[in-house]
Amino acid sequence: LENNTVLTDKLKKVQQENEELKARMDKHMELSRQLSTEQAVLQESLEKESKVNKRLSMENEELLWKLHNGDLCSPRKLSPSSPSVPL
């Protein structure tokens, strides 16, 4: 009977530890899902930023090439309604 009581106490303790571990595991899984979602959003944002940066870099190279080769209009040739290009 005493042995049975000891084993019952141990069983209760192990079951309690098991429940606590399950709860921790559930919290970790939820956090993992949230981080995965956030990572996907950040990855998409990074890709958009990268495309914008690439486009701006190409435009910059084009303007530098035009400036170097004299293709940019001088300020005297621009009409008053045309926006001036800051150099």
C-alpha positions as CSV (number, residue, x, y, z in Angstrom):
1,L,0.0,0.0,0.0
2,E,2.8,2.4,0.9
3,N,4.6,1.5,-2.4
4,N,1.4,2.2,-4.2
5,T,1.1,5.6,-2.6
6,V,4.7,6.5,-3.5
7,L,4.1,5.4,-7.1
8,T,0.8,7.4,-7.3
9,D,2.6,10.5,-6.1
10,K,5.4,10.0,-8.6
11,L,2.8,9.5,-11.4
12,K,1.0,12.7,-10.4
13,K,4.3,14.6,-10.4
14,V,5.2,13.2,-13.8
15,Q,1.8,14.0,-15.2
16,Q,2.1,17.5,-14.0
17,E,5.5,17.9,-15.5
18,N,4.1,16.5,-18.8
19,E,1.3,19.1,-18.8
20,E,3.7,21.9,-18.1
21,L,5.9,20.7,-21.0
22,K,2.9,20.5,-23.3
23,A,1.9,24.1,-22.4
24,R,5.5,25.3,-23.0
25,M,5.5,23.4,-26.4
26,D,2.2,25.0,-27.4
27,K,3.6,28.5,-26.6
28,H,6.7,27.8,-28.5
29,M,4.7,26.6,-31.5
30,E,2.6,29.7,-31.5
31,L,5.7,31.9,-31.2
32,S,7.2,30.0,-34.1
33,R,4.1,30.6,-36.3
34,Q,4.2,34.3,-35.4
35,L,7.9,34.6,-36.3
36,S,7.4,32.7,-39.5
37,T,4.6,35.0,-40.5
38,E,6.7,38.1,-39.6
39,Q,9.7,36.7,-41.5
40,A,7.5,36.2,-44.7
41,V,6.3,39.8,-44.4
42,L,9.8,41.1,-43.9
43,Q,11.1,39.0,-46.8
44,E,8.5,40.5,-49.1
45,S,9.3,44.0,-47.9
46,L,13.0,43.4,-48.5
47,E,12.3,42.1,-52.0
48,K,10.3,45.3,-52.8
49,E,13.0,47.5,-51.4
50,S,15.6,45.7,-53.4
51,K,13.7,46.2,-56.6
52,V,13.3,49.9,-55.8
53,N,17.0,50.2,-55.0
54,K,17.9,48.4,-58.2
55,R,15.7,50.7,-60.3
56,L,17.1,53.8,-58.7
57,S,20.6,52.5,-59.2
58,M,20.0,52.0,-62.9
59,E,18.4,55.4,-63.2
60,N,21.4,56.9,-61.4
61,E,23.8,55.1,-63.8
62,E,21.8,56.3,-66.8
63,L,21.9,59.9,-65.6
64,L,25.6,59.7,-64.9
65,W,26.2,58.3,-68.4
66,K,24.1,61.0,-69.9
67,L,26.0,63.7,-67.9
68,H,29.3,62.2,-68.9
69,N,28.4,62.1,-72.6
70,G,26.7,65.4,-72.7
71,D,23.2,64.1,-73.3
72,L,21.5,66.0,-70.5
73,C,19.7,69.2,-71.5
74,S,21.4,72.3,-70.2
75,P,19.3,74.5,-68.0
76,R,19.1,77.1,-70.8
77,K,17.3,74.5,-73.1
78,L,14.7,73.6,-70.5
79,S,11.3,75.3,-70.9
80,P,9.9,77.2,-67.9
81,S,7.3,74.5,-67.3
82,S,9.9,71.6,-67.3
83,P,11.3,70.6,-63.9
84,S,15.0,71.1,-63.6
85,V,17.2,68.2,-62.9
86,P,19.4,68.8,-59.8
87,L,22.9,67.7,-60.3
